[in-house]
Amino acid sequence: MTEASDAPARYNFRTTEPRWQQAWEERATFRVEDRPQSGAAAKPKYYVLEMFPYPSGRIHMGHVRNYTLGDVVARYKRARGFSVLHPMGWDAFGLPAENAARERKTHPARWTYDNIATMRDELKRMGLSLDWSREFATCDPDYYHQQQRLFLDFHKAGLVDRRESAVNWDPVDHTVLANEQVIDGRGWRSGALVEKRRLAQWFLRITRYNDDLLAALGGLDRWPERVRLMQTNWIGKSEGARVRFPLARAEGGIEAVEVFTTRPDTLFGMSFIALSPEHPLAAAAAAQDAAAAAFIAECRRMGTSEAAIEAAEKQGYDTGLRVAHPLMPGREFPVWIANFVLMDYGTGAIFGCPAHDQRDLDFARKFGLSVTPVVLPRGEDKARFAIGTEAFTEDGTLINSDFLDGLAVPAAKTSVIARLEELGAGVGVTQWRLRDWGISRQRYWGCPIPMIHCESCGVVPVPEKDLPVRLPEDVTFERPGNPLDHHPSWKHVACPRCAKPARRETDTMDTFVDSSWYFARFCSPRHEAAPLDRAAVDHWMPVDQYIGGIEHAILHLLYSRFFTRAMRDTGHLALPSGEPFAGLFTQGMVCHETYKGADGRWLYPDEVAKGADGSTTHAETGEAVTVGRSEAMSKSKRNTVDPGRIIAQYGADTARWFMLSDNPPERDMEWTDAGAAGAYRFTQRLWRMVQDALPLLPARGAAAPGPGSAASAAMRHATHRTIATVTEALESFAFNVAVARVYEFANATAEGLAAARGGDAAAGWALREALESLCHLVGPAMPHLAEELWAALAPGEGLIAERAWPAADAALALADSITIAVQVGGKLRGTISVARGAEAATVLAAAEAEPNVQRAIGGKPIRKRIHVPGKIVNLIV
């Protein structure tokens, strides 16, 4: 028997968690080598990575959930025998640091590194199994030195160019604004009316990989379908035609308007041509017409955001110009300038067919333009069919279209393209929505672009020996605009070719560049000779499991996919697929109800008191508080909960456990103090159960005593069944299911403890097996508690973080009955035990009769019953 424990009555996380964190650090438990091991020591690799954070000052509950999910994967895979790379760094460049510098009279570097220090300490308190020896920030000169090397290699390979493009210009702050920074036509910070300008910008030629970026999505079967669809739409491959409409009279040397359309079958329903305000013909018209010039100026105040342009009221200006229709001799149509046409898509001009495009119809109705239907819905009478307030956009049969009449839409497209090509009036083409990536930012706090402008030599790359181009530290933010432009000496440099006076490029790189290759740098973060150590990166890449928010589903992931292809093609890594992330998981938001005081001010949860009668009042004034619906935690609504307070009150393991226990990790979860308190009680229960069991347990390694008892058989079945089901749940990211199985196992273990107390020696042996297995099963989620329980059960046997995952005995795991989880509306409400292979009707009846499930249904009608045999029932009410 194990000696009785003299441990305290309660589990003290305040002393336990720091102690085990120190033990892991001293033993370098989570460190791995850059290059692969060989021989008997070699293990299969597994690279797990959460999207690295921006150092804004403090971690939030979204961080807690994100990094808990990743840590569960990392610890589990390590226990399964993998060599696990699990690094951490900081996405540290960006505008917030410059804003802080202006507002707080400090330097962006100091603000950033102070925040990193704070957040690093907070993350370490979570007990994450991170290899901190690999830590870097993207604002470290050692990191952006290597990024500048990549930029120059991309430039040599023709993947970088410089050209003019339309930008959002803030005339007060003297800077280019991202589309998201233009609010109601004004700069988000200055409030000034934004202007559209054409400026010389640096671009990465992502469009070189259009076909590959699109085609490879089909092979990313461990990515959410939703994300793959979003990327597909963003890349936006469109088959259509480029059509030439001759002008009735030339304007500014322009003799025709070219449009791209995906619906050439509707050409006979044409009503007008619409130009982007940035189209050359619009500029030519404005040169002759002050009203046209004024309209274009008004359009430019909208900025360049596609979403803002799409949402704005449709406006237009009739230029007075007319075009001839290539398929309708003698017919001419008006040329308008319209605020909803984008210069960067297609040709910057469209032909309007109001009957079959809702946007065109809205425009035509507003300005009294013709509406001619040319596609007849199936089953409609041509004589009766008319367009009202809704355009018809489905397939049908062509009408009012000369030689196309009677054809279905696909056949009509083929036929009309052939006719256009025969007439020399058009050609079938493939168009892409994706545009080259403009990376120029007129800001200080970013990676300097390593190029030099010389009046004699043109634009010249900075020589390798002169890298890195470091940011100057002695900058001021008193003047609007880019501090690098104002610096008295930094931008002045000799041309590396002719030695004449020249100037540095003062634009810095878009911060998306920094996050588009950091995952590869983590493979060899201290390598100085090149951005990547080939042996290391070819061993560790791709990332096996990437975890982050759905908000990064398009740009960050797409840019990263481009970067790995560009790095492959410039010799920095192998990665034949070009794909950086083999598996992607997008976790849901952490939500909390909102509170508003009597004065209309949003309140933090800490400012609110909950009464026993269900009332909600202001904690200080006692005034009634309005409780709003649960929303994603945000600073603006003040419905945030400080992770530091939760960890100080309950411990990191409690926060981690509750994050996993409520909903499937891909869904939003509701944070409640009651839920956190319940998770804390469970940690105490496990602790107490082990302490109570210690005097009853045989020595480790002791043989099982004689024939087993019914209690020991039940205990061993529960143990091996739980090992099997938790393993399956962790493999499939069903972490909430794993938590539910552990709760059930704890109940079964308590029954085994009662039998062992009654003198059942076989139950005592089975109880040791159960408790040791329990340590392993909770280890990925509650690592500190697992280590503490393991140390009590197996003193001197090392760290559980370094031990192998338990294997389930299939014969012991199998039972005549199975346990099925029952959800109501997707939330776990109970479990039922049914005969293996029971019919669906039997399972559903048992599920609906379960008392907790009945309470959750609350007498409401069940709208849908979902039964996954042997696993789960979900009732939708």
N, C-alpha and C positions, 0 to 999 in steps of 0.2 A: 504493500500500500504506500501511496505517496504521503509524505508528512503533511499534517494539517497546516494550513496557511495562517501566517500572522499578519496578512495584508490588511490594510484599512478597510472599513466597511463600505466605502464608496471608491469608485474609480476616479483618480485625480488626474484629469487630462492636463492640467496646468503644469504639472511636473513631468508627466509621462511623455507628452508630445515633443517638447524640446529635447528630452533625453534621447529618444529614438532618432530624431532628426540629426543630432550630433553623431550618433553611432553610424548612421548611413554615410554621413560626410567623412568621418574618420576612416571608414573602411573603403571609401570610394566605390560604394556599392553600385552606383548607376553610371560609372564611367565606362566608356568603351574606347578601343583604339581606332584611329582613323582608317588604317588599312586592315584587310581581313587577316585573321589568324589562319594557320595551316596545321595539318596533322590532326592528332587526336583532340586537341583543344578547340578545333574549329566548330562553330555553331552556325546554323542558318541565320541570316540577318533579318531584322524587322525594324523599319524606320517609321516611327509614329511621331506626328507633328501637329500641334495646334497652331492656328494662325497667330503670329506673334503680336503682342499688344503695342498700341501707341502709349508712350509714357505720359499720360495726362495728369497724373498726380496720385491717384488712389485706384486700387482695383475695385470692381463692382461685381454684383452677383452674376452678371453674364460671364465675367472672367472665371468665377468660381465654378460655374457649370461647365464651361468649355474645357478648362484645364482638369477638372475632375474626370470628365469623360475620357480625355486623352490619357490620364494617369491610370485609369482602370485598364485600358487597353495595354499600356506599356508594362504595367506590373504583371498582368495576366500572361502576356506573351513571353516575358522574361521567365516566368515560372514554367512555361511550356517548353523551355529549352532554347529560346531564341536569344541571339545577341541583339539587344535592343538599343537603337539610337533614339534618344528622346531629349532634344536640346531646347534651349530657350534664348531669346534675344529680344531686341527692341526696334520697332519701326519708328525711328526717332526724328527724322527730318519732317518738316511741314510747317504750314502757316500758323497753327496755334502757338508755337514757340515764339514766332516773330510778334504775334499779337501780345503775348505775355511780356515780351521784352519792352514793347512800347508802353503797355499799361503799368508795368511794375518797375520800370527803369532798371532792368537787369539784362544780362546777356542770354540769348537763346540757349547757349551751351550749358550755362549754369542752371537755368530753369529745367532743362531736359535731364541733365545728369542728377540733379537733386530728386526729381520725380522718379527716375530709374532706381535710385537707392531706396526710396520709400516703397515702391512697388515690388522691388526684389525681396525686401524683408517680408512684405505681406504674402507674397507667393511662397516663400520658404516656410512660412507658418502653416501653409496648407499641407505640407508634407509630400510635395510632388517629387516623383522619382526622376528628376531632371539631371542631366549631365551639365552642371553649371560651369565646368571648365571650358565649355564651348561658347559661352555667352559673348555676344557682341551687340553693339548698337549700330544702326546704319549711318549714324553721324560720326562714328569713329573714323579718323583719317585712314586707318589701316583697311577699313571696309570700302570706303569710297575710292581709295587708291585702286583697288582691284576692279571696282565698277568702271572707273575711267579706262582701265585697260580693256575691259570688255567693249566699251563704247568705241574705242579706236579700232579694235578688231572687227567689230560690226561695220565700221566705216570703210575699212579696207575691203570688206566683202560686199560692199554695195547695199548694205542693209540700213544705212543712215543717209539722209539727204537734208538739205535746207532749202525751203521755198516759202513763198508768201501764202498766208491763209487768213481767213476771217477769224477775229477773236473778239471777246468781250473786253472792252477797255474802260477802266474806271478813270475819268479825267481828274479826279481829286487825289486818289491814292497813287495814280500813275502806275497802274499795274494791270496785267491781264487777269481776268476773273474766270474761274471755272463756271460752267453753266449753273451749277448748284448754288453759286454765290450771287447770282442775279435774281433778285426778288422784286417782282412787280416792276421790272425794267430798271431797277436801281441797284447800286452796289450794296452788298449786305452790310458793309462796315461804314462806308462814307455816306450812303444814302444818295449819292450823285446819280443822275441819269446816265445809264451805261451807253457807250457808243460802240458800234461795230467798226473795227478797223482791220486793215490788212497789214500784217506784220510778218517779217521774215522769221520763220520758226524752224526748229530742228524736228525731224520726223524719224521714227523707226518704221521700217517698211514691212509692217505686219501683213500687208495684203499679198506679199510674195507667197505666203503660205495659206491663202484662202482655201484652196481645195483640200489640202491636208488637214487643216484645222477643222473643217467641216466633216470630212470623211472619217477622221479618227474618233469622232464622238461616238460612232456606232460600236467601237470596241471598248468603251469605258463602261463596262457592265457593272462596276461597283460604284458608280456615281448615281445620285438620284436622277430619275427620269426628268423631273422638273428642271433641274440645272442643265441637263443636256439640251432640253427644249429651249431654254432661255438663251443658251449659247448658239444654238442653231438659228434662232430668230435674229440674234444680234449680228451674226455673220451674214445672214440674209441673202442667200443665193436666189436670184430671180431670173427666170427665162422669159425673154420678151423680144421686142424689136426696137431698133433706133430708126426713127422716122424723120424725114426732112420736109419741112413746110416752107416753100419759097415765100418771101415777103412780097407784097404787092408793089412796094417801093423800098429800095435799100435805105438803111438808116445807119449813119456813122460807119459806113463801109461794110455793114452786115447785110447779107443778101437772103439769108434763110435762118429759120429756127429749127434746131434739132431737139427732139424729145426722145426719152426712153419710156416705154410703156410695157407693162406685163399683160395688158389687155388690147393687143392690136385688133382683136376680133370686134371691138366696139368702135372702130374708127369712123364708121358711118353714123354714129350717134354723137359726133363731135359738136361742141357748142362754142368753145373758146380755147385760146392758148393762154396759159398763165406762166409768168416769169418770176423767178426769185428776184427779190430786190437787189441781189448782188450780181445778177446776170449782166453780161456786157451790153445786151440790147436795152436793158432797163437803164443802164448808165448813159447810153447814147440817147435814149428818149429824154432822160432827165436833163441832159445838156441843152435840149431845145425847149423844155417845158418846166417852168418853176414849180407848178403844182405836182408834177411827177417827182421832182427832186424833194419836195417837202414830204410827200408820201413815203419815199424811200428812207428819208431821215427818221420818220416816225417808226417805221418798221425796224430800223436798226436799234432802237431803244429796247426792243424785246430781248436783245441778246441772241445767243446762238443755240440755246437749249432747245433740242427737238421737242421735249415734253411741253415746255412753255409755249412754243410756237403752235403745237397741236391743240393745246387747251385754249388758246386765245380766240377771240371772236374773229371770224374770217372777214378780212378787209381787202379791197382791191381798188385799182385805178386803171381806167381805160386809157391806153396810150394813144388811141386813134389809129394805130397801125393795124394792118390786116395781112393775113396769110392765105395762100391758096391751098386747097386740099388736094393732095396728090392722087386721090382716087375718085374725086368728084369734080370734074372739069367745070370751071365757071363759078364754083362756090368759094366764097371768101369768109373768113372768120376773124373776130376781133382778138387783139393781143392785149392782155391785161398784165399788170404787175400785181402779185398777190402775196400777202404776208405769210401764207402757209406753205409756200414752195421753198424747198431747201436747195441751196446751191451745191452742197456737198454730196447730194444723191442724184444719180442719173446725170442729166445734162444741166440741171438747174431750170428746166422748163418742162411743163406738162401739157398734154392736150386734155381738156375737160370733157368728160362724157357724163353729164348729170344723171341720166337715167340709170346708170349702173355703178355709181360711186357716190357714197353719201356726202362726202366732203364737197365734191363737185356740185351735187344737187343743192346743198345748202347755199353755196356760192351763187349758183344760177338763179335760185329763187330770190335771193336777196337783191340781185342786180338785174332781174328781168331778162335773163338769157334763155335761149331755147332749150327744150328738154325733149329729145327724140329717143324713144325706146327702140333698141335693136336686138335685144335678147328676150325671147318669149318664154315665160315659165311653162313647164310641162302641164298640159291639161287646160291652159288658158286659151281664150278666143282672141285672135289677133285684132279683130274689129272692136272688141270691148276693152282690151288691156290698155291701161294708162298708168302713169307714174304720179303718185300723190306726194306725200311728205317723206316717203322712204324709198330709197333706191333699191332696185332688184340686183343683187350681187351673186346669185347662185347660177348654176349651169342651166342651160335651156337651149332653145333653137333660135338661130339667127333670123331676124326679120328686118325689113327696111334697109337691106344691106347689099343690094345689087347681086353680084355673083356669089355672095356668101349665104344668101337666103336658103333656109332649110337645113343648113349644116349645124351640127352640135358645136359647142364652144371649142373643144380641142381641135377638131377638124378645121374650124374656121380660122383658128390661129395659124395653123400650118399653111392653109391656103392663102391667107392675106400676106403672110411673110414672103411666100413665093412670088406673089404678084408685085409686092414692093421691090423685091430684089430684081425682078424682071424689068421694072420701070426705072431702076436706078434711084428710087425714092426712099429706100430703106434697106435694113439688113437685120436678120435675126442675131441677137446677142445675148450673152449672159452678163447680168449685172450683180454686183455685190453691195450689200449695205455697209459692210465693214470698211472703214477708212484707215489710212495710215495713222499711226499713233503720234500725235503732236506732243513732244515732251518738254518744250521750252516753258519755263516759268520765270517771271521777272521778280525773283525773290532772293533773299540772302540765304536762308536756312535750307539749303539743299545741296546736292552734289554738283560741284562746278563742272560745266561742260568743257572738256579739255581741247578747245580749239582757239586759234589766234587769228585775228583779222588784220591783214596787211594790205595796204593800198597797192603795193607792187605785185605781191604774190597771190593775193586773194585770201581764201580761208585755208589755214594751214594747221594740221594736227600738232598738238604738243608732243615733243619727242618723248620716248619712253623714259629716258634718263631724267627728265624733268618732272615726272609724276611722283607723288600726287600733286595736282593743283589744289593747294589747301585754301580753305576759306580764311580770310584775314580775321583776326580777333578784334582789332581796334576799329569797330564799326559803330555808327550811330544810327538811331532810328527816329531822330527828331524830324527829318524831312520826309515827305511822302515819296513813294516810289522804291526802287531797288537800291539798298545801301551799297551794293557793289558798284553801281554806276557813279555813286557820289564819292567813293573812296579816293583819296588824293593820289595814291600810288599803285594800288594793287593791280589795276587793269592795264597799267602801262608796262610794256615788255618789248624786248627786241624780237623781231621776226626770226624764227629758227632757221629760215632759209637764206634770207638776204641780209639779216642783222639790222635792217632799218627799223625805226620806231613803229611799233604796232600796238594793238590792244587785245586784251583777253576777251573772250566771250563772257558776258556778264549774266546771261541767263543761266539758271540752274535747272537740274533735271526734275521732272515730275516725280513725286515720291512713289508713284506706282512702280517706277523703275527699281527703286531700292527693294521693294517686296517681290519683285519678279524673279529673283534668283537667290534669295537669302537661304532658301532650303538646300540649295546645292553647296553654298559656302559652309553651312553647318557640318558638312562631311569632312572638311579640313580647314577649320577656321583660323589656324595659325600659320597656314602655308603662305610663304612670302614670295616665292618665285613666280607665281601665276595666280589667277583668280581661283583656280581649282586644282587640287592634286588629283591627277587622272586615276591613279590606282584607288584612291579613297572614294571619289565620286562615282566611279564605275562599279565599286562594290556596293555602296549604300543606296544609290538612286535606282529606281524611283522611290519616292515616299510611298510606303505601303498603306498607311492610313493617315489621311489629312482631315482635320476637323476644324470647322469654323461656321460662321453665320451665313445664312442665305443671302444677306446683303452684298456679299462678295462673289455671287454666283456668276457675274458677267466679267467685269473689267479685270479684277485681280487674277482670276483663274485663266482668263483668255490671254492676258499679257504674260503670265507665267508659262503657258503653253507655247507662246511665241518664243519666249526667251530660251527655253530648253532646245527648241529647234535651231535657233540662231547659234546657241553655244555649241550644239552638236556640229553644225555646219562650219563653224570656225575652229573646230578641233579641241574644244575644252572638255567634252565628255562624249561618251559613246551613245547610250540610250537610243537604240534603233527606233523605238516607237515614237520618240520625241515627247512622250507624255510624262510630266513631272509627278503626277499623283495617281497611283494605281487605284486607290480607294478614296472616296470622298464621303464624309458624313457632315450634314448640316444640322446643327442642333437648334432647338426651338428657343424662344425668348423666355426670360424669367419675368413673371408678371406679378403685380400687386394692385389691390384696389386703390383708388384715389380718394383724397379727402380735400374738402374745401371748407374754409372757415366762414363765419358769418359776414366777414368783410370781403369775401370773394377771393381770398388769397389761398393758393394751394398750400397744403400742410404736409410735412413729413410724417411718416408713421409714428416716429418718436414723440410727435407733438399731440398725439391723439390718445384718448383713454377709452377703453371698451368697458361698458358696464355689464353687470351680471344679468341685467334685464334686456341685454342686446342693444342698448343705446350707445351712441358714439358721440363723444364730447371733446372739446379742447382740453388738453391735460392741465393747463394752467387756469384758464378763465371759466371753464365749465360750460361754455356756450355750445349749443348744438352744432354738430358738424355734418355736412352733407357728404354721404358716402357715394362715390362714383363707381362705375364698372371697373373691373380689373383690366389693366393695360400693361404693356411692356414697361418695365422700369425705365424712367427717364428723369433727368435733372429738371426738365421744364415742368413736369407735373409733380415733382418732388415725391413720387411714390417709390423712392429708393430705400433700400435697407443696407446699412453699412456692414460688409462682410467682417470687418475687424471687430465690430461689436458682437456679432454672432459667434465668432471664434473665441473671443474673450469670455463669453457667457457660457457656451456649450462645448467648445473645442472644435478643431478642424474636422475630425472624423464625423461629428454630428452633422456639420454643414455638408460635407461630402455625401453622407448617407442619404440625407433628405433630398439632395439634388437628384439622386438616382431613383428615389423610391416612388415618386408620385406618378408621373406620366412617362410614356415612351420618350426617349431623349430627343427624337426628331420633332416632338410637339412642344408647344408652349407649356410652361408649368406655372402653377400658382404658388408663390411663396407665402407661407403663413407662419406666425410665431408658434401656433399650436402644433403644426407639423414638425417644426424644428424641435420643440419640446418633446414630442413623441419619439423622434429619432434619438434624442439624448437619453430618454428613459430606456430605450432598447440597448444602448451602449452599457448602461448601468446593469441591466438585466443579464447581459452576457458576462460581464465581469463577475457579478455575484454568483452566477451559475457555475462558473469555473472554480471560484473560491470554495463554494459548497461541495463541489465534486472532488477536489484534490485529495481529501482523506480517504476517499472510497476507491481510488484508482489503483490498479496494479502498476508495477514498475514498467517503464517503457521496454518494449521488446519481449515481455513475458508471454509465454504461450497461452493460448485460449484455454480456459479450464473446461475439461470434460465435455459432455454433451451440452449444447446450448439450451437456454430456456426460451420460452415464448417471448419474453421481454427482450432478450438479447437478439433474437431473430428479427423482431420488429425494429429494434434500434439499428441493426446492421442494414436492413432493407432501407430504412429512412436515410442512412448515411450515404449509401451508394446510389440510391435514386437521386438524392440531392446533388451529389457530385456530378452525376450525368446531366441533370436538368440545368444546373447553374453553368456548367461548361457549355452546353448548347446555347444558353441565353447569352453568355459573354461572346461567343463566336458570332452571334447574329445581331449584336448591339441591342439586345432586348434587356437592358440593364435593370429596368423596373421589374421585369419578370424574375431576374436573378434575385433581386431583393425580396420579392414575395416568396420565393422558394426558401430563402434563408429564414424568413420569419416562420414559415411552416416547420422548418427543420429545428429551429429553436424550441418550438412547442414539443416536437417529438423527443428532443434531447431532454427536456424537462421531465417527460414521462420516464425516460430511461434512468434519469437521476433518482426518481422516486423508487424505481425497482432496485437500483443499487443500494439505496438506503435500507431497503428491506432485507439485505443480506444476499442478494442474488449476485454471486461472483461472476457469472457469465455476463450479466448485465453491466457489471463494473468494467469488464474488459471491453465490451462493445461501447461503453460510454467513453472510454479513453479514445478509441478510434473515432468516435463521433466528434468529440471536442477538438481533437487535433485536426480533423478534417474541417471543422467549423473555422478554425484559425486561418486555414488556407483560403476558404471560400469567401470570408469577409476581408481578407488581406488586400485585394486590389482597391476596395472601396474605403475601408477603415484600417489603414496600414499601421497606425500607432497602437490601436487597441489590439490588433492581431499580434504585433510583436510582444506586447505586454502579456497577453494570454499565453502565447507560445513559450515565453521565458518561464512562466509559472508551470506549464505542463511539461516542458522539456528543458530544464535548466542546463546551460552549458552546451546546447546543441546548435548554437549559431542563430543567425537571423532568418526569420521566415521569408524575408524578401529575397533570400539567396537559395531557397529550397524549391524543389520541383513540385509542380501541381499534382494533386492526388489523382489517381486513376480509378475509375469506377469499375467494379466487378459486374459485368453485364448480368450474370445469373442472379446476383443479390439485388441488383437494381430493378429487375423485372418483378411485377406483382400482378395479382389477379385484378386488382382495382387500380385506377389511375386518378390523379388529382387534376382537375381542370379549373383554370382561373375564369372568373365570371366578371365581365366589365359591364357597366351601364354608361353609355355615351363615351366609351373609350377609357373610362377610369375604373381601376380595379376596385370591386366592391365585395368580393368574397370568393371562396373556392368550394368546389363540390367534389366528392369522391364517387366515381361511377365504375361499373364493371368495364374492364378492357373490351373494346369492340362494341360497346353499347350503341344502340341505334340513336340517330339524331333526336327523335321525338322524346326518348327517355332522358337524354342529356339536357335538352332544353327545358323539359318539365322540372327536372331537379334544379336547374339553374334558377328558374323563375320562383321556385319555392324556397330558396335559400333566404333566411330572415333578413340579412343585411342587404341583399339584393332587392327584396320586397320594399324595404324602407327607402332605398335609393329610387325605386320606380315611383313610389308615392301614389299609387293608384292611377297613374297616367297610362294611356293606351300604348302598347308596344308597337312601334311603326315598322321595325325591321329586326330580324333575328339573324345574327351571323354566327355560324358554328364552324370552327376549324377543328376537325376531328382529332381528339387526343391532346389538344392544346388549350383552346380558349373558346369562350362564348361571349359575344358582345351584343347587348340589347340596346337598341336605339328607341328612345321614347319621345 
